[in-house]
Amino acid sequence: MTGHVSIKLASERVNHSVAASETPRFYTPGEVICGLQDFMRGHGTYVEDDCIKSSVAGVMQKVNKLICVRPLKSRYVGEIGDVVVSRVLEVQQKRWKVDTNSRLDSILQLSSVNLPGGELRRRSAEDEQMMRQLLQEGDLISAEVQSIFSDGSLSLHTRSLKYGKLSQGILVKVFPSLIRRRKNHFHNLPCGVSLILGNNGYIWIYPTKEEPIAFKEVEKDNNPEMENCISALTASKMMLDDTSIIFAYEESFKYDKIKDILEPEAMVDVALNSSIEISS
Amino acid sequence: MSGVPLSLTEIFYIEEGVNDDFRSDGRSNIDYRPMELETDVVSHATGSARLRLANTDILVGVKTEIDVPKPDMPREGKIDFFVDCSANATPEFEGRGGEQLATRISNMLQKAYHSSQAFDLTQLCIFEGKQCWKLYVDILILECGGNLCDAVSLAVKAALFNTRIPLVKAALMDGGNIDLELSDDPFDSKHLDIGSAPLLVTLCKIGENCVVDPSAEEERCTVVSLVVGISGNKKYYTNEAKESTNVECKFTAIGMNGEGSVTPDTLTQAIAQGMIAAKCLDEALGKTLLREKDQVVRFKKDTYGFLK
């Protein structure tokens, strides 16, 4: 029995960039973007000395006269209808406080959850006391953004069968800006793995439920492999959606052991090959 | 590390994985995550190293000073560890938050380096009973991504490997006082013999088994973790192949964190597992350090530091 240890030198550091064409111009905080005359300032910018300057590190986006800077790393800025994966932090009066990776903690009202079994809720003191049985601190849920309060904090709801408490699986955290917005964020991949790509950058990987439980013993599940593929794509700053993840997953087959994908060279290789697959 | 609790099902999933010797990122129970190491990053320190293990980032600097040896050990030098937890690492370290953790790590290192078979302090002696070198090992924790003890001990060993102690050119005896004249030439110095310096291995008990190098999630679902200090093997740190230097790793220190308990069986099993892990770590560290030394000899080394 021997362990696997690999120590690299800083001089052998791997460049994770897989961009095929020119990388876009990157603005740093405080950098002058343009003069004030013809443009309007948008998100991620501020005006100083008659210039529009960037307030975050990211790429510039221009819509007609409006100039915005989109940061790579940021907290999640919610939009109504987004699918999020979040963790319960606190049980409060008639509501749960949940973490959605946004600047402020989000709220899940007791009135915006479905009780298990579709039971209708009676507004009573008892069901407020039952709240911890429903969701307790540390539990993970998938939910949808119902509304946004004036201070920017989010109100969630789980009033649909596809939302609710999550059971066994792995949570992977990535930058929210890397999640590509799609119609569907719930994916059942052909390899027996299901994904919830939360718009807030939290990704939930879990085994697809169809097979009976005894089947689990036959083969080690594919969740760890999926996790490593996602972290490889994230390290190379590639957009995540079901296609890019499936391509990365197929690329990862050539590695015998799943832990090999943790090595930086392998991560770049997986990301590079899947980016070629996507563009072709 | 406290932070946000995990849900019961996540804990169950992690425990199941550890039971099957197949953790949530595909590693087995004695595998480490890939690390990155650079020595000689701080130009004004006698020796320095930076180690990055996943999200854990450690910077170590070694400083030398001339001191008087302890009266009961006139032939031995001194070594002192100081750990500083930067509040950049986690918000919990703000103010005095990281102090407890810092003293725990430095005490553990002190204990592990205490044995003469682990680290030979007589090589720091200049003048028996009168003067010796004192090494100040300053450890800065820049980012905290779990498994601090192991990363710190690796970085310390690398920094000590990088340390050069200036040679004494002449000594003037003037009554009871000694005036030393040190060599000004930076190349006129000796390396320390750190082959047998100990490494710390943290073993987290998850379910019935122990794992090394836990991720932050895994650390959160352990009730008790053991830290064992295991001395290194000199043969990994030299290019000359000498059979005589082949010594077995020895067990130098042990510590326990967390509120849980371990049965004697688990303890011996964990120590054995720690021995295996330490041997692999030691071998990998030695190889990397020799490779870097080789590069320095062949061409001038660039410092990469924190910039990419």
Interface residues (C-beta under 8 A of the other chain):
Chain A: M1 T2 G3 H4 V5 S6 I7 K8 L9 A10 S11 R13 N15 R87 L89 D99 E137 G138 D139 L140 L166 S167 Q168 G169 I170 L171 K220 N223 P224 E225 E227 N228 K257 I258 K259 I261 L262 E263 P264
Chain B: V4 P5 L6 S7 L8 T9 E10 F12 Y13 G17 D20 F22 R23 S24 D25 G26 R27 S28 I30 D31 Y32 R33 P34 M35 E36 L37 E38 R50 L154 V212 E217 I276 A277 C280 L281 E283 A284 L285 K287 T288 R291 E292 Q295 K301 D302 Y304 G305 K308
